[in-house]
Amino acid sequence: QWYTATMNLLGTWLTERMDQQLHVYQLKILIRITKKKYRDFRLQGVLDSTLNSKMYETVRNRLTLEEATASVREGGMQGISMKDSDEEDEED
């Protein structure tokens, strides 16, 4: 329930700001929070069906889009990426 509530909160917050680009600092922090929550709850044995919820996918897609925009605009994210999360999850 905690994981679901956190993802819903992040998703709602991002949806309310759909017409605004995130500041690079906001983006970095949100990526770290999302990746850490996902990994921690996965290690605790939360089912993939719960982890990969519709809201998680929405948050992940928005952060990935914002990351691509920031990379073009700012010239890179300095080692913080949603893609890193995907690659690390595949290695497990």
DSSP file (Angstrom, degrees, kcal/mol; ACC not computed):
  #  RESIDUE AA STRUCTURE BP1 BP2  ACC     N-H-->O    O-->H-N    N-H-->O    O-->H-N    TCO  KAPPA ALPHA  PHI   PSI    X-CA   Y-CA   Z-CA
    1    1 A Q     >        0   0    0      0, 0.0     4,-2.6     0, 0.0     5,-0.2   0.000 360.0 360.0 360.0 -36.3    0.0    0.0    0.0
    2    2 A W  H  >  +     0   0    0      2,-0.2     4,-2.3     1,-0.2     5,-0.2   0.931 360.0  47.2 -65.6 -44.4    2.9    2.4    0.8
    3    3 A Y  H  > S+     0   0    0      2,-0.2     4,-2.5     1,-0.2     5,-0.2   0.939 113.9  47.5 -60.5 -48.0    4.5    1.8   -2.6
    4    4 A T  H  > S+     0   0    0      1,-0.2     4,-2.5     2,-0.2    -2,-0.2   0.904 111.7  50.4 -61.8 -42.9    1.1    2.3   -4.4
    5    5 A A  H  X S+     0   0    0     -4,-2.6     4,-2.2     2,-0.2    -1,-0.2   0.893 111.2  49.0 -63.6 -40.0    0.4    5.5   -2.4
    6    6 A T  H  X S+     0   0    0     -4,-2.3     4,-2.6     2,-0.2    -2,-0.2   0.924 112.2  47.2 -66.3 -44.5    3.8    6.9   -3.2
    7    7 A M  H  X S+     0   0    0     -4,-2.5     4,-2.8     1,-0.2    -2,-0.2   0.895 111.9  51.0 -64.8 -39.1    3.5    6.2   -6.9
    8    8 A N  H  X S+     0   0    0     -4,-2.5     4,-2.5    -5,-0.2    -1,-0.2   0.903 110.6  49.6 -63.4 -40.5    0.0    7.7   -7.0
    9    9 A L  H  X S+     0   0    0     -4,-2.2     4,-2.5     2,-0.2    -2,-0.2   0.934 113.5  45.1 -63.4 -47.1    1.3   10.8   -5.2
   10   10 A L  H  X S+     0   0    0     -4,-2.6     4,-2.5     2,-0.2     5,-0.2   0.919 114.0  49.9 -62.3 -44.1    4.1   11.2   -7.7
   11   11 A G  H  X S+     0   0    0     -4,-2.8     4,-2.3     2,-0.2    -2,-0.2   0.903 112.0  47.2 -62.7 -42.4    1.8   10.5  -10.6
   12   12 A T  H  X S+     0   0    0     -4,-2.5     4,-2.3     2,-0.2    -1,-0.2   0.923 112.0  50.3 -64.3 -45.0   -0.7   13.1   -9.4
   13   13 A W  H  X S+     0   0    0     -4,-2.5     4,-0.7     1,-0.2    -2,-0.2   0.914 113.7  45.2 -60.5 -44.1    2.0   15.7   -8.8
   14   14 A L  H >< S+     0   0    0     -4,-2.5     3,-0.6     1,-0.2    -1,-0.2   0.879 111.1  53.3 -68.2 -37.8    3.4   15.2  -12.3
   15   15 A T  H >< S+     0   0    0     -4,-2.3     3,-1.6     1,-0.2    -2,-0.2   0.894 104.2  55.5 -64.1 -39.9    0.0   15.2  -13.9
   16   16 A E  H 3< S+     0   0    0     -4,-2.3    -1,-0.2     1,-0.3     3,-0.2   0.740 113.3  43.1 -64.0 -21.8   -0.8   18.6  -12.3
   17   17 A R  T X< S+     0   0    0     -4,-0.7     3,-2.0    -3,-0.6    -1,-0.3  -0.034  74.7 125.6-112.5  28.6    2.3   19.9  -13.9
   18   18 A M  T <  S+     0   0    0     -3,-1.6    -1,-0.2     1,-0.3    -2,-0.1   0.826  74.2  50.7 -58.5 -34.3    1.9   18.3  -17.3
   19   19 A D  T 3  S+     0   0    0     -3,-0.2     2,-0.4    -4,-0.2    -1,-0.3   0.394 103.9  72.6 -87.6   4.7    2.2   21.7  -19.1
   20   20 A Q  S <  S-     0   0    0     -3,-2.0     2,-0.3     0, 0.0    -3,-0.1  -0.937  77.6-127.7-121.5 142.3    5.4   22.6  -17.3
   21   21 A Q        -     0   0    0     -2,-0.4     2,-0.2     1,-0.1    -2,-0.1  -0.633  31.7-115.7 -81.8 145.6    8.9   21.2  -17.7
   22   22 A L        -     0   0    0     -2,-0.3     2,-0.1     1,-0.1    -1,-0.1  -0.541  27.0-111.9 -78.5 145.7   10.6   20.0  -14.6
   23   23 A H     >  -     0   0    0     -2,-0.2     4,-2.6     1,-0.1     5,-0.2  -0.456  31.8-112.2 -68.6 151.6   13.7   21.8  -13.4
   24   24 A V  H  > S+     0   0    0      1,-0.2     4,-2.6     2,-0.2     5,-0.2   0.877 118.6  52.2 -57.0 -39.9   16.8   19.6  -13.7
   25   25 A Y  H  > S+     0   0    0      2,-0.2     4,-2.3     1,-0.2    -1,-0.2   0.931 109.9  48.2 -63.6 -45.0   17.1   19.4   -9.9
   26   26 A Q  H  > S+     0   0    0      1,-0.2     4,-2.7     2,-0.2    -2,-0.2   0.924 112.2  50.5 -58.3 -44.6   13.5   18.3   -9.6
   27   27 A L  H  X S+     0   0    0     -4,-2.6     4,-2.4     1,-0.2    -2,-0.2   0.922 109.6  49.0 -61.6 -46.8   14.0   15.7  -12.3
   28   28 A K  H  X S+     0   0    0     -4,-2.6     4,-2.2     1,-0.2    -1,-0.2   0.919 113.7  46.5 -60.2 -44.7   17.1   14.2  -10.7
   29   29 A I  H  X S+     0   0    0     -4,-2.3     4,-2.7     2,-0.2    -2,-0.2   0.921 112.6  49.1 -65.7 -44.2   15.5   13.9   -7.3
   30   30 A L  H  X S+     0   0    0     -4,-2.7     4,-2.6     1,-0.2     5,-0.2   0.880 110.5  51.2 -64.5 -37.8   12.3   12.4   -8.7
   31   31 A I  H  X S+     0   0    0     -4,-2.4     4,-2.7    -5,-0.2     5,-0.2   0.935 111.8  47.3 -63.0 -45.7   14.3    9.8  -10.7
   32   32 A R  H  X S+     0   0    0     -4,-2.2     4,-2.6    -5,-0.2     5,-0.2   0.922 113.2  47.9 -62.4 -44.1   16.3    8.9   -7.6
   33   33 A I  H  X S+     0   0    0     -4,-2.7     4,-2.7     2,-0.2     5,-0.2   0.942 114.2  46.4 -61.1 -48.0   13.1    8.6   -5.5
   34   34 A T  H  X S+     0   0    0     -4,-2.6     4,-2.3     1,-0.2    -2,-0.2   0.926 115.2  45.3 -63.2 -46.4   11.3    6.5   -8.1
   35   35 A K  H  X S+     0   0    0     -4,-2.7     4,-2.6    -5,-0.2     5,-0.2   0.920 114.9  47.9 -64.0 -43.6   14.3    4.2   -8.7
   36   36 A K  H  X S+     0   0    0     -4,-2.6     4,-2.9    -5,-0.2     5,-0.3   0.923 112.2  48.6 -65.3 -45.2   15.0    3.7   -5.0
   37   37 A K  H  X S+     0   0    0     -4,-2.7     4,-2.5    -5,-0.2     5,-0.3   0.944 113.1  48.3 -58.3 -48.6   11.3    3.0   -4.2
   38   38 A Y  H  X S+     0   0    0     -4,-2.3     4,-2.0    -5,-0.2    -2,-0.2   0.946 115.9  42.7 -58.8 -51.0   11.1    0.4   -7.0
   39   39 A R  H  X S+     0   0    0     -4,-2.6     4,-2.5     2,-0.2    -1,-0.2   0.925 114.4  50.0 -63.5 -46.0   14.3   -1.4   -6.0
   40   40 A D  H  X S+     0   0    0     -4,-2.9     4,-1.3     1,-0.2    -1,-0.2   0.922 113.9  43.9 -61.6 -45.4   13.6   -1.3   -2.3
   41   41 A F  H  <>S+     0   0    0     -4,-2.5     5,-2.3    -5,-0.3    -1,-0.2   0.835 111.4  54.5 -70.9 -30.4   10.1   -2.7   -2.6
   42   42 A R  H ><5S+     0   0    0     -4,-2.0     3,-1.5    -5,-0.3    -2,-0.2   0.916 107.0  51.0 -65.9 -42.0   11.3   -5.3   -5.1
   43   43 A L  H 3<5S+     0   0    0     -4,-2.5    -1,-0.2     1,-0.3    -2,-0.2   0.796 104.1  59.0 -64.3 -28.0   13.9   -6.5   -2.6
   44   44 A Q  T 3<5S-     0   0    0     -4,-1.3    -1,-0.3    -5,-0.2    -2,-0.2   0.488 123.9-104.5 -80.5  -2.6   11.1   -6.8    0.0
   45   45 A G  T < 5 +     0   0    0     -3,-1.5    -3,-0.2     1,-0.3     2,-0.2   0.649  60.0 163.3  92.4  16.0    9.3   -9.2   -2.3
   46   46 A V      < -     0   0    0     -5,-2.3    -1,-0.3     1,-0.1     5,-0.0  -0.491  47.3-102.3 -67.1 136.7    6.5   -7.0   -3.6
   47   47 A L    >>  -     0   0    0     -2,-0.2     4,-2.4     1,-0.1     3,-0.9  -0.235  18.5-124.7 -63.2 146.0    5.0   -8.7   -6.7
   48   48 A D  H 3> S+     0   0    0      1,-0.3     4,-3.1     2,-0.2    -1,-0.1   0.834 110.7  62.9 -59.4 -33.1    6.0   -7.4  -10.1
   49   49 A S  H 34 S+     0   0    0      1,-0.2    -1,-0.3     2,-0.2    -2,-0.0   0.839 109.3  40.7 -63.3 -31.0    2.3   -6.9  -10.9
   50   50 A T  H X4 S+     0   0    0     -3,-0.9     3,-0.9     1,-0.1    -2,-0.2   0.894 116.4  49.0 -79.5 -44.3    2.1   -4.3   -8.0
   51   51 A L  H 3< S+     0   0    0     -4,-2.4     2,-0.6     1,-0.3    -2,-0.2   0.902 111.1  49.4 -62.9 -42.6    5.5   -2.7   -8.8
   52   52 A N  T 3< S+     0   0    0     -4,-3.1    -1,-0.3    -5,-0.2    -2,-0.1  -0.222  84.1 153.9 -94.7  44.9    4.8   -2.3  -12.5
   53   53 A S    <>  -     0   0    0     -3,-0.9     4,-2.3    -2,-0.6     5,-0.2  -0.116  61.4-102.5 -67.6 168.4    1.4   -0.7  -12.0
   54   54 A K  H  > S+     0   0    0      1,-0.2     4,-2.1     2,-0.2     5,-0.1   0.888 123.9  51.4 -58.6 -40.9   -0.2    1.7  -14.5
   55   55 A M  H  > S+     0   0    0      2,-0.2     4,-2.7     1,-0.2    -1,-0.2   0.892 107.3  52.1 -67.9 -39.1    0.8    4.6  -12.3
   56   56 A Y  H  > S+     0   0    0      1,-0.2     4,-3.1     2,-0.2     5,-0.2   0.931 110.3  49.2 -60.3 -44.5    4.4    3.5  -12.1
   57   57 A E  H  X S+     0   0    0     -4,-2.3     4,-2.6     2,-0.2    -2,-0.2   0.885 110.8  50.5 -62.1 -38.6    4.5    3.3  -15.9
   58   58 A T  H  X S+     0   0    0     -4,-2.1     4,-2.3     2,-0.2    -2,-0.2   0.937 113.5  44.4 -63.7 -47.3    3.0    6.7  -16.2
   59   59 A V  H  X S+     0   0    0     -4,-2.7     4,-2.7     2,-0.2     5,-0.2   0.934 114.8  49.4 -62.1 -47.0    5.6    8.2  -13.8
   60   60 A R  H  X S+     0   0    0     -4,-3.1     4,-2.3     1,-0.2    -2,-0.2   0.913 111.5  48.3 -60.2 -44.8    8.4    6.3  -15.5
   61   61 A N  H  X S+     0   0    0     -4,-2.6     4,-2.3    -5,-0.2    -1,-0.2   0.911 112.4  48.4 -64.0 -42.4    7.3    7.5  -19.0
   62   62 A R  H  X S+     0   0    0     -4,-2.3     4,-2.7     2,-0.2    -2,-0.2   0.927 113.1  47.0 -64.4 -44.5    7.0   11.1  -17.8
   63   63 A L  H  X S+     0   0    0     -4,-2.7     4,-2.4     2,-0.2    -1,-0.2   0.877 111.6  51.5 -66.3 -36.2   10.4   11.1  -16.2
   64   64 A T  H  X S+     0   0    0     -4,-2.3     4,-2.1    -5,-0.2    -1,-0.2   0.913 111.8  46.9 -65.0 -42.4   12.0    9.4  -19.2
   65   65 A L  H  X S+     0   0    0     -4,-2.3     4,-2.2     2,-0.2    -2,-0.2   0.928 113.5  47.7 -63.6 -45.8   10.5   12.1  -21.5
   66   66 A E  H  X S+     0   0    0     -4,-2.7     4,-2.8     1,-0.2    -2,-0.2   0.880 110.2  53.9 -62.7 -38.1   11.7   14.9  -19.1
   67   67 A E  H  X S+     0   0    0     -4,-2.4     4,-2.4     2,-0.2    -1,-0.2   0.914 108.4  48.4 -63.2 -43.1   15.1   13.3  -19.0
   68   68 A A  H  X S+     0   0    0     -4,-2.1     4,-1.7     2,-0.2    -2,-0.2   0.914 113.0  48.1 -63.5 -42.3   15.4   13.3  -22.8
   69   69 A T  H  X S+     0   0    0     -4,-2.2     4,-2.6     1,-0.2    -2,-0.2   0.923 112.9  47.8 -63.3 -44.6   14.3   16.9  -22.9
   70   70 A A  H  X>S+     0   0    0     -4,-2.8     4,-3.8     1,-0.2     6,-0.6   0.861 107.4  56.7 -66.0 -35.8   16.8   17.9  -20.2
   71   71 A S  H  X5S+     0   0    0     -4,-2.4     4,-1.2     2,-0.2    -1,-0.2   0.898 112.7  40.7 -63.0 -40.0   19.6   16.0  -21.9
   72   72 A V  H  <5S+     0   0    0     -4,-1.7    -2,-0.2     2,-0.2    -1,-0.2   0.920 122.9  40.5 -70.9 -44.9   19.0   18.1  -25.1
   73   73 A R  H  <5S+     0   0    0     -4,-2.6    -2,-0.2    -5,-0.2    -3,-0.2   0.913 129.8  26.0 -72.2 -44.8   18.5   21.3  -23.2
   74   74 A E  H  <5S-     0   0    0     -4,-3.8    -3,-0.2    -5,-0.2    -2,-0.2   0.601 105.1-114.1 -99.9 -14.6   21.2   21.0  -20.5
   75   75 A G  S  <<S-     0   0    0     -4,-1.2    -4,-0.2    -5,-0.6     2,-0.2   0.677  78.6 -17.6  89.2  18.0   23.6   18.7  -22.3
   76   76 A G        -     0   0    0     -6,-0.6    -8,-0.0    -9,-0.1    -4,-0.0  -0.527  57.1-111.3 133.9 162.1   23.3   15.6  -20.0
   77   77 A M    >   -     0   0    0     -2,-0.2     3,-0.8     3,-0.1    -1,-0.1   0.298  50.5-119.8-109.4   7.3   22.0   14.4  -16.7
   78   78 A Q  T 3  S-     0   0    0      1,-0.2     3,-0.1    -3,-0.1    -2,-0.1   0.925  77.7 -38.6  54.8  54.2   25.5   13.6  -15.2
   79   79 A G  T 3  S+     0   0    0      1,-0.2     2,-0.6     0, 0.0    -1,-0.2   0.427 109.7 114.2  85.5  -0.4   24.9    9.9  -14.5
   80   80 A I    <   +     0   0    0     -3,-0.8     2,-0.3     4,-0.0    -1,-0.2  -0.917  38.6 148.9-107.4 123.5   21.3   10.0  -13.4
   81   81 A S     >  -     0   0    0     -2,-0.6     4,-0.8     1,-0.1   -17,-0.1  -0.998  53.9-138.6-154.8 144.5   19.0    8.2  -15.7
   82   82 A M  H  > S+     0   0    0     -2,-0.3     4,-1.4     1,-0.2     3,-0.3   0.813 107.4  63.6 -69.1 -30.3   15.7    6.2  -15.8
   83   83 A K  H  > S+     0   0    0      1,-0.2     4,-2.5     2,-0.2     5,-0.2   0.872  93.5  60.8 -62.7 -37.6   17.4    3.9  -18.3
   84   84 A D  H  > S+     0   0    0      1,-0.2     4,-2.6     2,-0.2    -1,-0.2   0.906 102.4  53.2 -53.6 -42.1   20.0    2.9  -15.7
   85   85 A S  H  X S+     0   0    0     -4,-0.8     4,-2.1    -3,-0.3    -1,-0.2   0.915 108.5  48.7 -60.9 -44.6   17.1    1.6  -13.6
   86   86 A D  H  X S+     0   0    0     -4,-1.4     4,-1.7     1,-0.2    -1,-0.2   0.923 112.7  47.2 -63.2 -45.3   15.8   -0.5  -16.5
   87   87 A E  H  X S+     0   0    0     -4,-2.5     4,-1.2     1,-0.2    -2,-0.2   0.898 112.2  49.3 -66.1 -40.8   19.2   -2.0  -17.3
   88   88 A E  H  X S+     0   0    0     -4,-2.6     4,-0.9    -5,-0.2    -1,-0.2   0.879 109.5  52.6 -66.4 -36.9   19.9   -2.8  -13.6
   89   89 A D  H  < S+     0   0    0     -4,-2.1     3,-0.4     1,-0.2    -1,-0.2   0.857 106.1  53.5 -66.8 -34.7   16.6   -4.5  -13.3
   90   90 A E  H  < S+     0   0    0     -4,-1.7    -1,-0.2     1,-0.2    -2,-0.2   0.805 104.0  56.9 -69.4 -28.9   17.2   -6.7  -16.3
   91   91 A E  H  <        0   0    0     -4,-1.2    -1,-0.2     1,-0.2    -2,-0.2   0.761 360.0 360.0 -73.7 -24.9   20.5   -7.9  -14.7
   92   92 A D     <        0   0    0     -4,-0.9    -1,-0.2    -3,-0.4    -2,-0.1   0.485 360.0 360.0 -64.5 360.0   18.8   -9.2  -11.6
